[in-house]
Amino acid sequence: MVEWVHGEHPLTAHGQGVKMRKRISSATRTTFRSLSVRNFRLFFVGQLISRIGTWLTTVALTLLVLHLTKSGFAIGALVACQFGPVLLLGAWGGLVADRSDKRRLLIITQTLEMAQSFSLAALAFMHHPPLVAFYAVAVAGGFMLAFDNPTRRSFVAEMVPEEHVQNAVTMNSALMTSSRIFGPALAGLLVVTVGFPWCFLVDGISYLAVIGSLWAMRPKELYQPVRTPKGRGQVREGLRYIRSLPEMWIPLAMMALVGTLTFNFAVVLPLFVERTFHGSDGTYTLLYSFLSLGSLAGALSAAHRRTIDLHHIVVGRVGLRSGHARLCGVAEPVGRLPDRIGRRRGQCFVLDHDHRGGATASQSAMNVGTSVSRVCGSAQIK
């Protein structure tokens, strides 16, 4: 005899359980569909390890400069050294990305960035490291970032078929936000246990993962477009291309405005923790990790979508970039500006292959290159 449980037939309950499992499985496959491609899966794993290491250096270098100087202006100057070259050379970096074999170029830039991390480790192991040396290495890293960032981000679209591009871009955004959760937390653990030099050393070693993943890729399985030939006025042409597309220049204009006027938490947050909360290095790194939880949830939500339109970008940027939203960990529903931005008049709009590197470079310049405001803001709280 079949017994009823809580007024429901057991076969009915079993059927509902099967349906629920199928829905979860379908949602998982949809959200992570780009990871079914081998090259992108290698890239994702290698980048995740390496980006966690990058956050070790970012957080540890900020705290080390703060300990050496006790100055907010010194932190602002450090951020300007790290990202100022992106603002100055971003457009040319994107042009180089469009002209180059992105996989080989990434191997070069990642190798140079590994050398940068080992240089920081060597300086940090010194008893009295010169502050100007840290600034010099940060500037060198900024020049590498100006070429690495547009190459790395535009390369995502070459690893997957066209129908997976939007998902791959948002999964890459989820990768970045995931590393921003675990990286600062691990940095805090290392700083309070073994010291600053080991953060830089572990970061340098982590680059082996991404370099190895790039070497392990199958070049024949990449979806490489025809490379942009050399020519005169290509940077200006790229800027005209961006101005001709509302889906590009509106988000870029918002990022430039908000980034210049308000995006200074990289400078303010460590000072806020130290002088207002009287917290420790561990407090700062833990708070930084929690600030990234909402962005991860938003990036996964965006990965589940088939298209992302301009409305999502506007709402996401307005909600995210407000200071209150940052402190509350509000989700970023669009992650970073994807290569495929959305749907326009029923047509799916995809960035031109010839301008993909330049467009991502412009986005990077607006996002991380607006460092002048961070220096000006830090001067007020020095």
WOBEL-V804714 format. One record per backbone hydrogen bond with DSSP energy under -1.0 kcal/mol. NH is the residue of the N-H (numbers start at 1). CO is the residue of the C=O. If there is no record, write none. Layout:
# WOBEL-V804714
nh:co
NH:CO
NH:CO
This chain:
# WOBEL-V804714
nh:co
5:8
8:5
13:9
14:10
15:11
16:12
17:13
18:14
19:15
20:16
21:17
22:18
23:19
24:20
25:21
26:22
27:23
28:24
29:25
30:26
31:27
32:28
35:32
36:33
37:34
41:37
42:38
43:39
44:40
45:41
46:42
47:43
48:44
49:45
50:46
51:47
52:48
53:49
54:50
55:51
56:52
57:53
58:54
59:55
60:56
61:57
62:58
63:59
64:60
65:61
66:62
67:63
68:64
69:65
70:66
75:71
76:72
77:73
78:74
79:75
80:76
81:77
82:78
83:79
84:80
87:83
88:84
89:85
90:86
93:89
94:90
95:91
96:92
97:93
98:94
99:95
100:96
105:101
106:102
107:103
108:104
109:105
110:106
111:107
112:108
113:109
114:110
115:111
116:112
117:113
118:114
119:115
120:116
121:117
122:118
123:119
124:120
125:121
126:123
134:130
135:131
136:132
137:133
138:134
139:135
140:136
141:137
142:138
143:139
144:140
145:141
146:142
148:144
149:145
151:147
152:148
153:149
154:150
155:151
158:155
159:156
164:161
165:162
168:164
169:165
170:166
171:167
172:168
173:169
174:170
175:171
176:172
177:173
178:174
179:175
180:176
181:178
182:178
183:179
186:182
187:183
188:184
189:185
190:186
191:187
192:188
194:190
195:190
199:196
200:196
201:197
202:198
203:199
204:200
205:201
206:202
208:205
209:206
211:207
212:208
213:209
214:210
215:211
216:212
221:218
222:219
223:158
228:98
237:233
238:234
239:235
240:236
241:237
242:238
243:239
244:240
245:242
248:245
249:245
250:246
252:248
253:249
254:250
255:251
256:252
257:253
258:254
259:255
260:256
261:257
262:258
263:258
264:262
267:264
268:264
269:265
272:268
273:269
274:270
275:271
276:272
277:272
279:273
284:280
285:281
286:282
287:283
288:284
289:285
290:286
291:287
292:289
293:290
296:292
297:293
298:294
299:295
300:296
301:297
302:298
303:299
304:300
313:309
314:310
315:311
316:312
317:313
318:314
319:315
320:316
321:317
326:322
327:323
328:324
330:325
335:332
344:347
347:344
349:342
355:352
359:355
360:356
361:357
362:358
363:359
364:360
365:361
366:362
367:363
368:364
371:369
375:371
376:372
377:373
378:374
379:375
381:378
